[in-house]
Amino acid sequence: MTACIGIGFFICLLFFKLRQIGNERTSKNLIKEAKSQSEIIIKNADIVAREEIYKRREAFEKEAQETKQELRHLERRLSKREDNLERKIDLSTKKEKYLENLASNLSNKERESNKRRIELDELIQEEKGALLRISGLEKESAEKLLLSRLEKEMEQECANLIEKHVQKAKETAEANAVSLICTAIQRCTANNTVDNVVSTIALPSDEMKGRIIGREGRNIRAFEKATGIDVIVDDTPGSIVLSGFDSVRREVARVAINKLILDGRIHPTRIEEVVKDTEKEIDQIIQETGKQTSFDLGILDLPQEISNLIGRLRYRTSYGQNQLQHSIEVSQLMGILAGELNLDSQLAKRCGLLHDIGKAVSGDVEGTHALVGADIAKRLDEKPEVVNAIASHHEEVPVQTVYAVLVNAADAISASRPGARRETLEKYIKRLEKLQSIALSFNGVESAYAIQAGREVRVIVHPDKVGDNLAAKICHDVAKGIEDELEYPGEVTVTVIREKRIVEKAR
């Protein structure tokens, strides 16, 4: 038993020794591996440190090189500045010497001039004394006489110069204006004959009149209420007449009545439906007309309200001239005139297109069409040049810009084209009589005749009562009276004739 225990102890001791030897070997191997790894890490760290040191050295050398280059550049600049400063110093010294020389020369000349002035004063005094002795006049009287003569001579020369320059300016201005206006008229070829708004409706038969009137007049009352236009049914066969001041409403009524005639169904409900549909169609036509007009003229930034007003001018006429065509023509003329004068053509065309938008506004708005149009343009933030051109194109407010003057000229050109506007015979005769009566209202006028279709007034004065100066004044006063009391397209020439005839007969 004891032997077994000893053997077992020995075996355990042997295993322990063997394990201890194995552990020592393992630890030695681990120590070797740790040493080798530490050496590797040290080597790698050494390599990384050397690389970092090399990189930093390169960066330092590069920075040092750049600093050296910058220092060299600064040194060169400083040397150039030094050279420039030296040159400037040399120039300044030269200028100082030159100025000193000039100052000395000026002082010498000043001394000489003072001497000569003293000599001249002495000579003048001697001459004055001699003149006073010769003329026998006192000093004050001689001065007054001399000054009066000089004043008369200067007045005459100034008057001659003024008359010469005024005449030259008139001739030049008139020639330039005629050239510009002729160029604009020739380049702007607008149609003078335009379609008027039709107010007479042709009926297929007289039976249609009864259907339009309806039972106890209910259809015609419904139509007049829906459109705001009076329907005149008289004994004229095959037609009825639409009467109303609003041209747009009259156009709505015209289109609606034609639709009802073609449809055949005429009763109050149908009339209201057709009128509403027609109003929408006319509104659409107005909007498209305004947009197309502004697009054709190259004015693309008009507010919608102004564009609609321009479209409404399609149904507005003045003396038989369509207002939309008139506004387009004025805009084109404005663009041409502005181009000839090197002005802003777009702004000029805008002024011309908008000058009559006040005519498209309802008659309920108080004021003339020029002032109403200017208020609308101002409210919609149009430029001051446009507002003034609209307001002053009938001379109701003062003209402030050249564009306003051009609008007056272009408006007159468009209105005075042959065939552009028509007048009744009664109005024409009244205007001629008014021209003659204005001329005859002045004292000294013997007779007056309106000739050339009212474009000229010949005024004959009494030669014994009226002199040449008074004849010129009468001519001016007659022209002023025509401007104040008459409305007319274009110009009226006033010619005053003063003729004295002496007749003797030899027997």
Order of alpha helices (4+ residues) and beta strands (2+ residues): alpha-alpha-beta-alpha-alpha-beta-beta-alpha-alpha-alpha-beta-beta-alpha-alpha-alpha-alpha-alpha-alpha-beta-beta-alpha-beta
